Amino acid sequence: MSKERIQQKNPDVTDALVEATGRLMEQLGYRKTSMEDIAAAAGVSRATAYLYFPNKEAMLVAWIDRRTSQRLAALEGIIQAESDPVERVRKAVMARIEFSLDGARGWGERIDELLTAVRLAPEEWRRRMLHDEAALLVETLSLPCFRCPVSPQATSELLSLATHGIFYNHLGRHRLDEKHELRQQAEQLIDLLLGGIVRP
């Protein structure tokens, strides 16, 4: 087999590795899941797995990146379905938190370990995720009913940062059953943020 052939990545293998990563890390946790485990679950050799990903952290990032893309698509649907611009922002921001909470519950007691692993992700990936999420609300925040203290993109990114704070800074395995309380806190934060940018 030629070197060029080896370097070509089969999307089916990529999908299998990424999905296996999510399944195994949910079952075993980040630390107990090895590259060998993921490769075996995906039906490929360990050597093949390393051709696609340099380490299991990169696999976890790819899995979360895929989940993020799915969430972005769902958020876009929510935004398009709401005609009132203020409610559009409110529902989109709240939906982000709901998606994060619902996704985290499947990890049970391993949620703290997952969040620690995510914080090890490259800064470029985190900046891209923030930018993509924020971009969904730029058009809405450009409407006359909003008075953004900075650009609509920057304002949207600040909204994303604030809501990320609720999830990543306060959510842990001991708080997975406190979804109602977290939702109330999120709603209060959203009201506070909107109060500063909605024109009277």
PLY file of the C-alpha trace (Angstrom):
ply
format ascii 1.0
element vertex 200
property float x
property float y
property float z
element edge 199
property int vertex1
property int vertex2
end_header
0.00 0.00 0.00
1.42 3.41 -0.96
2.18 6.13 1.55
-0.44 8.35 -0.09
-3.04 5.63 0.33
-2.21 5.21 4.01
-2.51 8.94 4.64
-6.01 9.08 3.18
-8.50 8.96 6.04
-11.61 6.87 5.63
-14.57 8.85 7.05
-16.22 5.62 8.18
-13.18 4.80 10.31
-13.16 8.33 11.72
-16.84 8.02 12.61
-16.29 4.63 14.25
-13.40 5.94 16.35
-15.25 9.08 17.43
-18.42 7.23 18.39
-16.43 4.54 20.22
-14.67 7.29 22.17
-17.96 8.69 23.42
-19.35 5.29 24.37
-16.27 4.06 26.19
-15.53 7.26 28.05
-19.11 7.35 29.26
-18.76 3.77 30.50
-15.19 3.79 31.80
-14.25 7.42 32.24
-11.46 9.37 30.58
-8.51 8.01 32.55
-9.49 4.35 32.28
-10.14 4.47 28.54
-7.10 3.69 26.41
-6.35 4.08 22.73
-6.34 0.28 22.52
-9.85 0.14 23.99
-11.16 2.70 21.52
-9.51 1.01 18.56
-10.94 -2.38 19.54
-14.43 -0.95 20.01
-14.19 0.73 16.60
-13.02 -2.49 14.95
-9.60 -1.23 13.88
-6.03 -1.82 14.98
-4.21 0.37 17.49
-1.82 1.45 14.73
-4.74 2.55 12.55
-6.22 4.55 15.42
-2.96 6.47 15.75
-3.04 7.30 12.04
-6.31 9.12 12.66
-5.73 10.67 16.09
-2.49 11.39 17.99
-4.00 10.54 21.39
-7.27 9.93 23.24
-7.56 13.60 24.16
-7.82 14.44 20.46
-10.48 11.75 20.13
-12.46 13.27 22.99
-12.19 16.71 21.40
-13.45 15.26 18.10
-16.40 13.63 19.85
-17.33 16.83 21.70
-16.84 18.80 18.48
-19.35 16.52 16.78
-21.83 16.92 19.60
-21.32 20.69 19.42
-22.12 20.68 15.69
-25.33 18.80 16.39
-26.20 21.31 19.09
-25.52 24.23 16.77
-27.93 22.78 14.24
-30.60 22.42 16.92
-30.01 25.99 18.12
-30.32 27.30 14.59
-33.71 25.62 14.35
-34.85 27.29 17.59
-33.68 30.70 16.36
-35.46 30.35 13.04
-38.70 29.26 14.71
-39.02 32.28 17.06
-40.28 35.54 15.54
-39.77 37.82 18.57
-36.07 38.84 18.64
-35.78 39.17 22.43
-37.41 35.80 23.01
-35.23 34.40 20.24
-32.10 35.33 22.17
-33.58 34.13 25.46
-34.64 30.75 24.07
-31.36 30.20 22.23
-29.22 30.95 25.28
-31.44 28.84 27.54
-31.42 25.98 25.05
-27.62 25.91 25.11
-27.68 25.36 28.85
-30.41 22.72 28.58
-28.45 20.83 25.94
-25.35 20.89 28.12
-27.21 19.72 31.21
-29.00 16.91 29.38
-25.79 15.76 27.73
-23.90 15.80 31.01
-26.42 13.62 32.83
-25.41 10.62 30.74
-21.91 10.85 32.19
-23.12 10.47 35.76
-20.30 10.50 38.30
-17.69 10.90 35.54
-18.78 14.43 34.66
-15.99 16.06 36.69
-13.40 13.97 34.87
-14.91 14.89 31.51
-14.86 18.60 32.27
-11.24 18.39 33.37
-10.33 16.65 30.12
-12.19 19.24 28.07
-10.23 22.04 29.70
-7.11 20.42 28.25
-8.44 20.97 24.73
-6.45 23.30 22.48
-7.30 26.98 22.83
-7.97 27.21 19.10
-10.76 24.63 19.38
-12.36 26.49 22.26
-12.19 29.82 20.43
-13.75 28.27 17.34
-16.57 26.73 19.35
-17.32 30.05 21.04
-17.22 31.91 17.73
-19.56 29.46 15.99
-22.09 29.54 18.82
-22.01 33.32 18.99
-22.39 33.73 15.23
-25.90 32.26 15.38
-27.23 35.35 17.19
-25.29 38.10 15.41
-28.07 38.87 12.94
-30.64 39.09 15.72
-28.46 41.27 17.94
-27.95 43.65 15.01
-31.65 44.59 15.10
-32.64 48.09 16.35
-34.30 46.69 19.49
-30.86 45.87 20.90
-28.18 48.28 22.07
-24.99 46.28 22.10
-22.16 47.98 24.06
-19.72 46.34 21.65
-20.22 44.72 18.26
-23.07 42.19 17.86
-20.50 39.40 17.46
-18.64 40.43 20.62
-21.92 40.82 22.53
-23.03 37.38 21.42
-19.69 35.92 22.50
-20.10 37.52 25.92
-23.53 35.91 26.23
-21.95 32.57 25.36
-19.13 33.05 27.85
-21.58 33.89 30.62
-23.68 30.80 29.99
-20.60 28.62 29.61
-19.67 29.82 33.08
-22.82 28.34 34.59
-22.14 24.95 33.09
-18.37 24.56 33.31
-17.73 26.41 36.56
-20.65 25.14 38.64
-21.76 21.83 37.18
-20.27 18.70 38.70
-21.46 15.24 39.51
-22.84 16.45 42.86
-25.02 18.98 41.01
-26.46 16.85 38.24
-29.68 16.46 40.22
-29.97 20.21 40.74
-31.10 20.97 37.21
-34.10 23.01 38.38
-31.89 25.25 40.52
-29.36 25.68 37.73
-32.14 26.50 35.30
-33.45 29.20 37.64
-29.97 30.67 37.95
-29.59 30.62 34.18
-32.92 32.38 33.67
-31.95 35.06 36.17
-28.61 35.57 34.45
-30.25 35.78 31.03
-32.75 38.37 32.32
-29.87 40.38 33.76
-27.90 40.25 30.53
-30.88 41.07 28.33
-31.78 43.98 30.61
-28.51 45.60 29.64
-28.88 45.29 25.88
-32.62 45.57 25.11
-33.76 49.09 24.26
-36.66 50.34 26.43
0 1
1 2
2 3
3 4
4 5
5 6
6 7
7 8
8 9
9 10
10 11
11 12
12 13
13 14
14 15
15 16
16 17
17 18
18 19
19 20
20 21
21 22
22 23
23 24
24 25
25 26
26 27
27 28
28 29
29 30
30 31
31 32
32 33
33 34
34 35
35 36
36 37
37 38
38 39
39 40
40 41
41 42
42 43
43 44
44 45
45 46
46 47
47 48
48 49
49 50
50 51
51 52
52 53
53 54
54 55
55 56
56 57
57 58
58 59
59 60
60 61
61 62
62 63
63 64
64 65
65 66
66 67
67 68
68 69
69 70
70 71
71 72
72 73
73 74
74 75
75 76
76 77
77 78
78 79
79 80
80 81
81 82
82 83
83 84
84 85
85 86
86 87
87 88
88 89
89 90
90 91
91 92
92 93
93 94
94 95
95 96
96 97
97 98
98 99
99 100
100 101
101 102
102 103
103 104
104 105
105 106
106 107
107 108
108 109
109 110
110 111
111 112
112 113
113 114
114 115
115 116
116 117
117 118
118 119
119 120
120 121
121 122
122 123
123 124
124 125
125 126
126 127
127 128
128 129
129 130
130 131
131 132
132 133
133 134
134 135
135 136
136 137
137 138
138 139
139 140
140 141
141 142
142 143
143 144
144 145
145 146
146 147
147 148
148 149
149 150
150 151
151 152
152 153
153 154
154 155
155 156
156 157
157 158
158 159
159 160
160 161
161 162
162 163
163 164
164 165
165 166
166 167
167 168
168 169
169 170
170 171
171 172
172 173
173 174
174 175
175 176
176 177
177 178
178 179
179 180
180 181
181 182
182 183
183 184
184 185
185 186
186 187
187 188
188 189
189 190
190 191
191 192
192 193
193 194
194 195
195 196
196 197
197 198
198 199
